[in-house]
Amino acid sequence: MGKYSDFIGLGIAGNFALHLAQAGELEEFKDIITAEEAAPKGIFPFYLPNNPSTSAKEILKTYPLSSTQIKLPAENVNVQAEPEVGLVCKLEYLDGKILNIVPTHFGAYNDCSIRVAGANKISDKKNWGEDSKGLSDTLFQIDAFTEGGVMDSFSVCSFLKRDGEIHQYGENVELSGYSYFYEKLTSWMINQINTQKDFGPLEALDEYIADCSFPSQAIISIGATRYTPYGETTFLNSGDEVVIVVYDSALLSLSDLLSSVENNAYDTRLMSVLAQKVY
């Protein structure tokens, strides 16, 4: 999983209806004005590669991605998995600004987060050290990040294994359910990265990108989906296993997913699976 150590890590907040309310984060974004009511609230950094700058928080320089495990923080805090889709992207620049973002691959992602009120920045809750995030080893190539492409038929769902039982953790939702997706999402990301200011829970991303010597690639998580009632009220414990599946819902049903999770048998031709033991 260290193969992404030169990729900048970015995440999108508020790109799926009702998630921020479920996560208890609406208050933090109350002063953020967006162009549309459904628009995402902003972008946060979760990993800054090759960054010698002292302006960035030291923890953001720690590589957090794992495809097999989540390490809980040393502090006694609540932690929730955040099931979503991660994009592997190429970044293109012109005169020090992002010119283009080209998603090349997608798969299951866990934007695992600390739940604590009053954090200064959203990134304060996103990286607490190694093994605090997750990206599947199985990624699908994107033919075109546009309607009519391979992603049209994909959905995401998640489960929590605890004490021998399997619980659905996140809702089973189509990727088209994201508020911003495809060209609308990439256009928004380009503008947001270039213009986002250090304000409220957000940070000035263009400064971080310059400090990282303008990385040519990124891992971008495009927003956590909604929890089930169980997921909304259940925090992670040592011994749990989080399973996030991004799958072709034209060919697989929810019952197919549940059977795969029960048997630990995954058809990687049709699903990107992120299964992480919690410790």
Buried (B, 14 or more C-beta within 10 A) or exposed (E): BEEBEEBBBBBBBBBBBBBBEBBBBBEBBEEBEBEEEEBBBBBBBBBBBEBEEEEBBEBBBBBBBBBEBBBBBEEEEBBBBBBBBBBBBEBEEEEEEBEEBBBEBBBBBBBBBBBBEEBEBBBBBBBBEEBBBBBBBBBBEBEEBEEEEBBBBBBBBBBBBBEEEBBBBBBBBBBEBBBBBBEEBBEBBBEBBBEBEEEBBBBBBBBBBEBBEBBEBBBBBBBBBBBBEEBBEBBBEEEBBBBBBBBBBEEBEEEBBBEBBEEEEBEEEBBBBBBBBBE
